[in-house]
Amino acid sequence: MLERTKTRKLGLATALCLLSAQLAAMPSQAATFTGSPISDCNYVKTYGTQINGDEPLKTSLQEIGVPASATVEEIWVNVSGVAGKNIMPAIGYAADGYNEDNWYSDSMVIAEANGTVVFDIPEEYPVENNFEVQFWWGDIDAMTVESIGIKVLGGDANVLGDLTADDAVNMADAVAMARYLAENAAILAPQNADLDGDGDIDAVDLTLLKRGIMDGTLGKHNSGDPVGGGEGFDQTAMEFVKNLGLGWNLGNSLDATSNYANNAYGFETAWGNPYTTKAMIDAVKKAGFNTVRVPVSWGQKMGGAPDYKVSDEWMNRVYEVVGYVLDNDMYCILNSHHDTDWQVPSYSNLDAQKAQLTALWTQIGKKFANFDEHLIFETLNEPRLVGHADEWNGGTAEARAVVNEMNATCLSAIRASGGNNDKRFVVMPGYCASPIASVINDMKLPADDHLIVSIHAYTPYNFALNINGTANWDINSDSYEIVQNFERVKAKFINNGIPVIVGEFGALNKNNVSERAEWAEYYVKTATSYGIPCVWWDNNAYSGSGENFGLINRTSCTVQYPEIMDAMLRGLNG
């Protein structure tokens, strides 16, 4: 066989003849070329070490972070040389009984400037620990080993948190990550350790890992791992909304704002709600919801012009919560919420907010680019003129026109942000998300066939939203306002192939559970007859004089009012 570390620089024709004779005497080669960079490995270590025929790179599984109990299936070696110049990277390690030298080796000729060679490891001759990466031959004198990846048998490199590749996520994985962060002991595989999907392994990932272990479950998605194959994008928008079923809002959590909660996650609990957990979202699914709207306020987490950089900690936290929804095979609507301090629908503010909206949705789009159709973007929440006499009554003609431009700006940024975002379904509201005639009539959508219109309709107002209104529901006298709203959006949008959802609805708790249940069943049943999905606004509030729309108790993870939940499900199912 070839010398394990000796290389000669030869002419190409001579070298290839010699190589052919040499390979004929060697065992069948199992190496394949996959290009660059390394992927699908459980453990990865970066080297950047130049080697030649006399000086191999000597390393070990332990150095790369592979536990002693693991069985190596493949060794991936990313190397660089010179484009068009043949080089022959190889691996070798002690293997008792393999041949007269008790040495297993494998090699492959490549001519790319950079690429990854995958070496299959035979089960009968496993790598015990130490192995070498060698430079057997080339048209150049040396090559650089950029990184080495190890894929272990039975270890799924796409299960986040399973750093030890033992098919379980537990404290051993947290210890492994903590050791890496403290000692730089091993470069852990991004597929397993990069829980927030930002390309780095840092303290945020360790925090997410610990929380996931405590919750008993972890998100299974990273920024390069789509939820599914994306076939759902081929649906028309009208077909797509049929999948949404009944929806629920994670209100007053990630959308909370505060002048004092300036730490990474402080805003989430600033309005009195507990920190969002996977168990909460599991309870939402168990109750019968199929869609979760995740309202998020971004402005206080954004830097200044021109970049308007969103805090990494905040973006990663949003990513984590969205993962809770998607891991339950639910649909998730992610929006920009309570950002009315800078999202002002006026021509004098238009240029500035176009720049900020573009920056925001470009960052969101890139972070979530590869998720499939289960993730939906919503451009704005209730864009309006705060403090105006007609703030809640349609605003002005100028404001309604500017909201159209705001929506178009957001959509352009989303469509240009890569991944699946060129076809992602996008929800858009009109001014204040109002269903009144002036707003619906003036709403103009961009030319795009994957758009959905959102309205917010707490109707009839005196029963559903007016704290000082009635606690009684009368289907004969109170249903007109509900039907009128649906007829209005049907004529403008649904009849023209543009679907509509009710992004927020609900009825205040006035100690009238049975009345609210009757109303909820009628509301959802009527909306369903128009093909309009409904998303309940839940702020986890149940008592006092405020807006008490709580339904899923986020402390006990139970349905606070099962009568209302059951009524909505009856309405959904006809």
C-alpha positions as CSV (number, residue, x, y, z in Angstrom):
1,M,0.0,0.0,0.0
2,L,1.0,3.7,-0.1
3,E,3.3,5.2,2.5
4,R,1.0,6.7,5.1
5,T,2.6,10.1,5.1
6,K,5.0,10.4,2.1
7,T,4.0,12.4,-1.0
8,R,5.8,13.2,-4.2
9,K,4.9,16.0,-6.6
10,L,4.6,14.3,-10.0
11,G,3.5,15.2,-13.5
12,L,-0.2,14.6,-14.0
13,A,0.0,11.7,-16.5
14,T,2.7,9.9,-14.5
15,A,0.9,10.5,-11.2
16,L,-2.4,9.2,-12.6
17,C,-0.8,6.0,-13.9
18,L,0.9,5.4,-10.6
19,L,-2.3,6.2,-8.7
20,S,-4.2,3.7,-10.8
21,A,-1.7,1.0,-10.0
22,Q,-1.7,1.9,-6.3
23,L,-5.5,2.0,-6.0
24,A,-5.8,-1.4,-7.6
25,A,-3.9,-2.9,-4.7
26,M,-6.0,-1.1,-2.1
27,P,-9.4,-2.1,-0.7
28,S,-12.5,-0.6,-2.4
29,Q,-12.7,3.1,-1.7
30,A,-15.8,4.3,0.0
31,A,-15.1,8.0,-0.2
32,T,-17.5,10.5,-1.8
33,F,-17.2,14.2,-2.6
34,T,-20.0,16.4,-1.3
35,G,-18.7,19.9,-1.8
36,S,-18.5,22.5,1.0
37,P,-19.2,23.1,3.8
38,I,-19.6,20.2,6.2
39,S,-23.2,19.2,7.0
40,D,-25.2,16.4,8.5
41,C,-22.5,15.6,11.2
42,N,-23.0,15.3,14.9
43,Y,-19.6,16.8,15.8
44,V,-17.5,19.3,13.9
45,K,-14.1,20.9,14.7
46,T,-12.4,23.7,12.8
47,Y,-8.7,23.3,12.1
48,G,-7.4,25.5,9.3
49,T,-4.1,23.5,9.4
50,Q,-1.9,23.1,6.3
51,I,-0.4,19.6,5.8
52,N,1.9,18.0,3.3
53,G,3.1,14.5,2.5
54,D,5.5,14.5,5.4
55,E,3.2,16.0,8.1
56,P,-0.3,14.6,8.5
57,L,-2.9,16.2,10.8
58,K,-3.1,13.9,13.8
59,T,-6.3,14.2,15.9
60,S,-8.8,12.1,17.8
61,L,-12.4,11.6,18.3
62,Q,-12.0,12.8,21.9
63,E,-10.5,16.1,20.6
64,I,-13.5,16.6,18.4
65,G,-15.9,15.9,21.2
66,V,-17.2,12.5,20.3
67,P,-18.2,10.4,23.3
68,A,-16.3,7.1,23.8
69,S,-19.6,5.2,23.6
70,A,-20.3,6.4,20.1
71,T,-19.7,4.4,16.9
72,V,-18.3,6.4,14.0
73,E,-20.2,6.0,10.8
74,E,-18.5,8.7,8.6
75,I,-15.6,11.1,8.8
76,W,-16.1,14.3,6.8
77,V,-13.0,16.3,5.9
78,N,-13.3,19.8,4.4
79,V,-10.1,20.7,2.6
80,S,-8.8,23.5,0.4
81,G,-6.2,23.6,-2.3
82,V,-6.1,25.3,-5.7
83,A,-8.9,25.1,-8.3
84,G,-8.0,22.8,-11.1
85,K,-5.0,21.3,-9.3
86,N,-5.5,17.7,-8.2
87,I,-5.0,16.7,-4.6
88,M,-5.6,13.5,-2.8
89,P,-6.7,13.8,0.8
90,A,-6.9,10.6,2.9
91,I,-7.6,9.3,6.3
92,G,-5.9,6.5,8.2
93,Y,-6.1,4.9,11.6
94,A,-4.9,1.8,13.4
95,A,-7.1,-1.2,12.7
96,D,-6.0,-4.6,14.0
97,G,-6.2,-7.4,11.5
98,Y,-7.1,-5.2,8.5
99,N,-3.8,-5.8,6.6
100,E,-0.2,-6.5,7.3
101,D,0.2,-3.0,8.7
102,N,-2.9,-3.2,10.8
103,W,-3.8,0.2,9.3
104,Y,-7.0,1.2,7.6
105,S,-6.9,4.0,5.0
106,D,-9.1,5.6,2.4
107,S,-8.5,8.4,-0.1
108,M,-10.0,10.4,-3.0
109,V,-8.7,12.7,-5.7
110,I,-10.4,16.1,-6.1
111,A,-9.6,19.1,-8.2
112,E,-11.8,21.7,-6.5
113,A,-10.4,24.7,-4.6
114,N,-12.5,23.7,-1.6
115,G,-14.7,20.8,-0.8
116,T,-15.7,18.0,1.6
117,V,-14.7,14.4,1.3
118,V,-16.9,11.9,3.2
119,F,-15.1,8.7,4.3
120,D,-17.3,5.7,5.2
121,I,-16.0,3.8,8.2
122,P,-16.4,0.0,7.9
123,E,-18.3,-1.6,10.9
124,E,-15.7,-4.4,11.2
125,Y,-12.8,-1.9,11.5
126,P,-14.1,1.0,13.7
127,V,-12.1,4.1,14.7
128,E,-11.2,3.7,18.3
129,N,-10.0,7.2,19.0
130,N,-6.8,8.5,17.2
131,F,-6.8,9.0,13.4
132,E,-4.9,11.0,10.8
133,V,-5.9,13.2,7.9
134,Q,-3.1,12.8,5.3
135,F,-2.1,14.4,2.0
136,W,-1.1,11.5,-0.3
137,W,-0.5,13.2,-3.5
138,G,-1.1,16.4,-5.5
139,D,-0.2,18.8,-8.3
140,I,0.6,21.2,-5.4
141,D,2.8,20.6,-2.4
142,A,0.3,21.0,0.4
143,M,-3.4,21.3,1.2
144,T,-5.3,22.8,4.1
145,V,-7.6,20.8,6.4
146,E,-10.3,23.4,7.1
147,S,-12.5,21.3,9.4
148,I,-13.4,17.7,10.3
149,G,-16.9,16.4,11.0
150,I,-17.9,13.1,12.6
151,K,-21.2,11.4,12.0
152,V,-22.0,8.7,14.5
153,L,-24.2,5.7,14.1
154,G,-27.7,6.3,15.3
155,G,-27.0,9.9,16.1
156,D,-29.5,12.3,14.4
157,A,-27.6,15.5,13.6
158,N,-30.9,17.3,13.1
159,V,-32.3,16.8,16.6
160,L,-31.5,20.0,18.5
161,G,-29.9,19.6,21.9
162,D,-28.7,16.0,21.4
163,L,-25.1,16.9,21.7
164,T,-23.9,13.5,22.9
165,A,-25.7,11.7,20.1
166,D,-27.3,9.2,22.4
167,D,-30.9,9.9,21.1
168,A,-31.8,11.7,24.3
169,V,-31.7,15.3,25.4
170,N,-30.7,15.6,29.0
171,M,-28.3,17.1,31.4
172,A,-25.3,15.3,29.8
173,D,-25.9,17.5,26.8
174,A,-26.0,20.7,28.9
175,V,-22.8,19.6,30.6
176,A,-21.2,19.1,27.2
177,M,-22.2,22.5,26.0
178,A,-21.1,24.2,29.2
179,R,-17.7,22.5,28.9
180,Y,-17.4,23.8,25.4
181,L,-18.2,27.3,26.4
182,A,-15.9,27.3,29.4
183,E,-13.0,25.4,27.9
184,N,-13.5,25.4,24.1
185,A,-13.1,21.7,24.5
186,A,-14.8,20.7,21.3
187,I,-16.5,22.4,18.4
188,L,-20.0,21.0,18.8
189,A,-22.0,20.4,15.7
190,P,-24.1,23.4,14.7
191,Q,-27.0,21.1,13.7
192,N,-27.3,20.0,17.3
193,A,-25.9,22.8,19.4
194,D,-27.1,25.9,17.6
195,L,-30.5,26.0,19.2
196,D,-31.3,29.6,18.2
197,G,-30.2,29.1,14.6
198,D,-28.0,32.1,14.5
199,G,-24.8,30.3,13.3
200,D,-23.0,30.6,16.6
201,I,-22.8,28.4,19.7
202,D,-23.0,30.7,22.7
203,A,-24.6,31.2,26.1
204,V,-28.0,31.8,24.6
205,D,-27.9,28.3,23.2
206,L,-27.0,26.9,26.6
207,T,-29.9,28.8,28.2
208,L,-32.3,27.4,25.6
209,L,-31.0,23.9,26.1
210,K,-31.5,24.1,29.8
211,R,-35.0,25.4,29.4
212,G,-35.8,22.7,26.9
213,I,-34.6,20.0,29.2
214,M,-36.8,21.5,32.0
215,D,-39.8,21.7,29.7
216,G,-39.2,18.1,28.6
217,T,-39.2,19.1,24.9
218,L,-37.1,21.1,22.5
219,G,-37.7,22.8,19.2
220,K,-36.5,20.6,16.3
221,H,-35.9,23.4,13.8
222,N,-32.9,25.5,13.0
223,S,-32.4,28.2,10.5
224,G,-31.4,25.6,7.9
225,D,-34.0,23.0,8.7
226,P,-37.4,23.6,7.1
227,V,-40.5,22.3,8.9
228,G,-41.5,20.4,5.8
229,G,-41.1,20.0,2.1
230,G,-43.0,23.2,1.3
231,E,-45.6,21.6,-0.9
232,G,-48.2,23.7,0.9
233,F,-47.0,26.8,-0.9
234,D,-48.5,25.4,-4.1
235,Q,-52.0,25.9,-2.6
236,T,-54.0,29.0,-3.5
237,A,-54.5,31.4,-0.7
238,M,-58.2,30.5,-0.6
239,E,-57.3,26.8,-0.2
240,F,-54.6,27.6,2.3
241,V,-56.8,29.3,4.9
242,K,-58.9,26.2,5.2
243,N,-56.1,24.6,7.0
244,L,-55.9,27.2,9.8
245,G,-59.0,26.0,11.7
246,L,-59.5,27.8,15.0
247,G,-56.8,30.2,16.2
248,W,-55.5,31.6,19.5
249,N,-53.4,34.7,20.3
250,L,-50.4,34.7,22.6
251,G,-51.5,38.2,23.7
252,N,-49.7,40.6,26.1
253,S,-46.5,38.5,26.2
254,L,-43.9,39.1,23.4
255,D,-46.0,42.1,22.4
256,A,-45.7,43.8,25.8
257,T,-43.8,47.0,25.9
258,S,-42.1,48.7,28.9
259,N,-39.8,51.6,29.7
260,Y,-38.0,49.7,32.3
261,A,-37.7,46.1,31.2
262,N,-34.5,46.4,29.2
263,N,-33.0,43.0,29.6
264,A,-33.3,40.4,26.9
265,Y,-36.6,38.8,27.9
266,G,-37.9,41.5,30.3
267,F,-40.6,42.8,28.0
268,E,-42.2,39.4,27.7
269,T,-43.3,39.5,31.4
270,A,-43.7,43.3,31.7
271,W,-47.5,43.1,31.5
272,G,-47.8,40.5,34.2
273,N,-47.9,37.3,32.1
274,P,-45.6,34.4,32.8
275,Y,-42.6,33.4,30.6
276,T,-43.9,31.5,27.6
277,T,-43.2,27.8,27.7
278,K,-43.7,24.8,25.4
279,A,-46.2,23.4,27.9
280,M,-48.5,26.5,27.3
281,I,-48.5,25.9,23.6
282,D,-49.1,22.2,24.1
283,A,-52.2,23.1,26.1
284,V,-53.4,25.4,23.3
285,K,-53.1,22.6,20.8
286,K,-54.8,20.1,23.2
287,A,-57.7,22.5,23.7
288,G,-58.4,22.3,19.9
289,F,-56.7,25.3,18.4
290,N,-54.7,24.7,15.2
291,T,-53.2,28.2,14.7
292,V,-51.3,30.4,17.1
293,R,-50.8,34.1,16.4
294,V,-47.6,35.3,18.0
295,P,-47.8,39.1,18.4
296,V,-44.3,40.7,18.8
297,S,-43.4,44.3,19.5
298,W,-40.0,45.0,17.9
299,G,-39.4,48.8,18.2
300,Q,-37.8,48.8,21.6
301,K,-35.5,46.0,20.6
302,M,-34.3,47.8,17.5
303,G,-31.2,49.9,17.1
304,G,-31.0,53.2,15.3
305,A,-30.8,54.1,11.6
306,P,-29.7,53.0,9.1
307,D,-29.5,49.4,10.1
308,Y,-32.3,49.3,12.7
309,K,-30.6,46.1,14.1
310,V,-32.9,43.9,16.1
311,S,-31.4,42.6,19.3
312,D,-30.1,39.1,18.8
313,E,-31.4,38.0,22.1
314,W,-34.9,39.2,21.3
315,M,-34.9,37.7,17.8
316,N,-33.7,34.4,19.2
317,R,-36.4,34.4,21.9
318,V,-39.1,35.0,19.2
319,Y,-37.6,32.2,17.2
320,E,-37.8,29.9,20.2
321,V,-41.5,30.6,20.8
322,V,-42.3,30.2,17.2
323,G,-40.6,26.9,17.3
324,Y,-42.9,25.8,20.1
325,V,-45.9,26.3,17.8
326,L,-44.3,24.7,14.7
327,D,-43.1,21.7,16.6
328,N,-46.7,21.0,17.4
329,D,-47.6,20.9,13.7
330,M,-49.6,24.0,14.1
331,Y,-49.8,27.2,12.0
332,C,-48.0,30.3,13.4
333,I,-48.8,33.9,12.5
334,L,-45.8,36.1,13.3
335,N,-46.4,39.9,13.2
336,S,-45.3,43.4,14.2
337,H,-47.4,44.5,17.1
338,H,-47.8,47.6,19.3
339,D,-45.2,49.5,17.2
340,T,-47.5,52.4,16.6
341,D,-44.9,54.8,18.1
342,W,-42.9,54.6,14.8
343,Q,-45.5,53.0,12.5
344,V,-47.4,56.3,11.9
345,P,-49.6,56.2,8.8
346,S,-48.8,59.7,7.4
347,Y,-47.0,60.9,4.4
348,S,-44.6,63.0,6.5
349,N,-43.4,59.8,8.2
350,L,-43.6,57.5,5.2
351,D,-40.0,57.6,4.1
352,A,-38.5,57.0,7.5
353,Q,-40.8,54.1,8.4
354,K,-40.4,52.5,5.0
355,A,-36.7,52.2,5.8
356,Q,-37.4,50.8,9.2
357,L,-40.1,48.4,8.0
358,T,-37.7,47.2,5.3
359,A,-35.0,46.6,7.8
360,L,-37.3,44.8,10.2
361,W,-38.9,42.4,7.8
362,T,-35.6,41.7,6.1
363,Q,-34.2,40.6,9.4
364,I,-37.3,38.6,10.3
365,G,-37.4,37.1,6.8
366,K,-33.8,36.0,6.9
367,K,-34.1,34.4,10.4
368,F,-37.2,32.4,9.4
369,A,-36.4,32.0,5.7
370,N,-36.5,28.2,5.5
371,F,-39.7,27.3,7.4
372,D,-42.5,25.9,5.4
373,E,-46.0,27.2,4.9
374,H,-46.9,26.6,8.6
375,L,-45.2,29.9,9.3
376,I,-47.2,33.0,8.2
377,F,-46.0,36.6,8.3
378,E,-48.4,39.4,9.2
379,T,-47.0,42.8,8.2
380,L,-48.7,45.1,10.7
381,N,-51.2,44.8,13.6
382,E,-53.5,47.8,13.9
383,P,-51.7,50.7,12.0
384,R,-53.5,53.9,13.0
385,L,-53.2,57.5,14.1
386,V,-52.8,57.3,17.8
387,G,-54.7,60.0,19.6
388,H,-56.6,61.2,16.5
389,A,-60.3,61.9,16.8
390,D,-61.0,59.0,14.4
391,E,-58.3,56.7,15.6
392,W,-60.7,53.8,15.9
393,N,-63.1,54.9,13.2
394,G,-61.2,54.7,10.0
395,G,-58.8,57.5,10.5
396,T,-58.3,59.7,7.4
397,A,-58.1,59.1,3.7
398,E,-54.4,59.8,3.9
399,A,-53.8,57.4,6.7
400,R,-55.7,54.6,4.9
401,A,-53.6,55.2,1.7
402,V,-50.4,55.2,3.6
403,V,-51.2,51.9,5.3
404,N,-51.5,50.5,1.8
405,E,-47.9,51.7,1.1
406,M,-46.7,50.3,4.4
407,N,-48.1,46.9,3.6
408,A,-46.4,47.0,0.2
409,T,-43.1,47.9,1.7
410,C,-43.2,45.0,4.2
411,L,-44.2,42.6,1.4
412,S,-41.3,43.7,-0.8
413,A,-38.8,43.1,2.1
414,I,-40.3,39.7,2.9
415,R,-40.2,38.5,-0.7
416,A,-36.6,39.6,-1.1
417,S,-35.3,38.0,2.1
418,G,-34.6,34.6,0.7
419,G,-35.6,31.0,1.4
420,N,-39.3,30.3,1.2
421,N,-40.2,33.9,1.7
422,D,-40.7,34.4,-2.0
423,K,-43.9,32.4,-1.7
424,R,-44.8,32.6,2.0
425,F,-48.4,33.4,2.8
426,V,-48.6,37.0,4.2
427,V,-51.4,38.5,6.2
428,M,-52.2,42.3,5.8
429,P,-54.6,44.5,7.7
430,G,-56.1,47.8,6.5
431,Y,-56.2,50.9,8.7
432,C,-56.5,49.7,12.3
433,A,-57.5,46.2,11.0
434,S,-61.0,47.6,11.0
435,P,-63.8,46.0,9.1
436,I,-65.8,49.3,8.7
437,A,-66.7,50.4,5.2
438,S,-64.3,53.2,4.7
439,V,-61.3,51.0,5.6
440,I,-62.4,48.0,3.5
441,N,-63.3,50.2,0.5
442,D,-59.9,52.0,0.5
443,M,-57.8,48.9,1.1
444,K,-55.6,48.1,-1.9
445,L,-53.3,45.0,-1.9
446,P,-50.1,44.5,-3.9
447,A,-50.3,42.3,-6.9
448,D,-49.5,39.0,-5.2
449,D,-51.4,35.7,-5.0
450,H,-50.3,34.6,-1.5
451,L,-52.0,37.4,0.5
452,I,-54.6,37.2,3.2
453,V,-56.6,40.1,4.6
454,S,-57.0,40.4,8.4
455,I,-59.7,42.2,10.3
456,H,-60.2,42.6,14.0
457,A,-63.9,42.3,14.9
458,Y,-65.0,42.4,18.6
459,T,-68.6,42.5,17.6
460,P,-71.2,43.4,18.5
461,Y,-69.3,46.1,20.3
462,N,-71.6,46.6,23.3
463,F,-71.5,42.9,24.1
464,A,-68.0,42.0,23.1
465,L,-65.8,45.0,23.8
466,N,-67.6,47.7,25.7
467,I,-66.8,47.3,29.4
468,N,-69.9,49.3,30.2
469,G,-72.1,47.6,27.7
470,T,-74.4,44.7,28.0
471,A,-73.6,41.2,29.3
472,N,-76.5,39.6,27.4
473,W,-76.3,38.1,24.0
474,D,-79.4,38.1,21.8
475,I,-79.0,36.3,18.5
476,N,-82.0,38.1,17.0
477,S,-80.9,41.6,17.7
478,D,-77.1,41.3,18.1
479,S,-76.1,39.2,15.1
480,Y,-76.5,41.9,12.4
481,E,-73.1,43.6,13.1
482,I,-71.3,40.3,12.7
483,V,-73.0,39.3,9.5
484,Q,-72.5,42.9,8.1
485,N,-68.8,42.7,8.6
486,F,-68.5,39.3,6.9
487,E,-70.7,40.4,4.0
488,R,-68.5,43.5,3.5
489,V,-65.2,41.6,3.2
490,K,-66.9,38.9,1.2
491,A,-67.9,41.4,-1.5
492,K,-64.5,43.1,-1.6
493,F,-62.1,40.2,-1.1
494,I,-63.5,36.7,-0.9
495,N,-65.6,37.0,-4.1
496,N,-62.3,38.0,-5.8
497,G,-60.3,35.0,-4.6
498,I,-58.6,36.8,-1.6
499,P,-59.2,35.1,1.7
500,V,-59.9,36.9,5.0
501,I,-59.2,35.9,8.6
502,V,-60.4,37.5,11.8
503,G,-57.0,38.0,13.4
504,E,-58.6,39.1,16.7
505,F,-62.0,38.5,18.2
506,G,-63.4,37.8,21.7
507,A,-65.9,38.9,24.3
508,L,-65.0,40.4,27.6
509,N,-65.7,38.4,30.7
510,K,-68.6,40.1,32.5
511,N,-69.4,37.0,34.6
512,N,-71.5,35.8,31.7
513,V,-69.9,32.5,30.6
514,S,-73.1,31.0,29.2
515,E,-73.9,34.1,27.2
516,R,-70.3,34.3,25.8
517,A,-70.4,30.6,24.9
518,E,-73.6,31.1,22.9
519,W,-72.1,34.2,21.2
520,A,-68.8,32.4,20.4
521,E,-70.6,29.4,18.8
522,Y,-72.6,31.7,16.6
523,Y,-69.6,33.9,15.7
524,V,-67.4,31.0,14.7
525,K,-70.1,29.1,12.9
526,T,-71.1,32.2,10.9
527,A,-67.4,33.0,10.0
528,T,-66.8,29.4,9.0
529,S,-69.8,29.6,6.6
530,Y,-68.0,32.5,4.9
531,G,-64.7,30.5,4.8
532,I,-63.2,32.9,7.4
533,P,-60.9,31.5,10.2
534,C,-61.1,33.2,13.6
535,V,-58.3,33.8,16.1
536,W,-59.3,34.4,19.7
537,W,-57.6,37.3,21.5
538,D,-56.3,35.9,24.7
539,N,-54.4,38.2,27.1
540,N,-54.6,35.8,30.1
541,A,-56.7,38.2,32.0
542,Y,-59.8,37.0,33.9
543,S,-60.9,39.5,36.5
544,G,-61.0,43.2,37.4
545,S,-62.2,46.1,35.3
546,G,-59.9,45.7,32.3
547,E,-60.1,43.8,29.1
548,N,-60.5,40.3,30.3
549,F,-60.2,38.0,27.4
550,G,-58.4,35.1,29.1
551,L,-59.3,31.6,27.9
552,I,-56.2,29.4,28.3
553,N,-54.7,29.8,31.8
554,R,-51.0,30.1,31.3
555,T,-50.1,29.1,34.8
556,S,-52.1,25.9,35.0
557,C,-52.0,25.2,31.3
558,T,-55.7,24.5,31.3
559,V,-58.8,25.9,29.7
560,Q,-60.3,28.4,32.0
561,Y,-63.7,28.4,30.4
562,P,-64.3,25.0,28.7
563,E,-67.9,26.1,27.9
564,I,-66.6,28.7,25.5
565,M,-63.9,26.5,24.1
566,D,-66.5,23.7,23.4
567,A,-68.9,26.2,21.9
568,M,-66.2,27.5,19.4
569,L,-65.4,24.0,18.4
570,R,-69.1,23.3,17.8
571,G,-69.2,26.4,15.6
572,L,-66.1,25.4,13.7
573,N,-67.5,21.9,13.0
574,G,-70.9,23.2,12.0
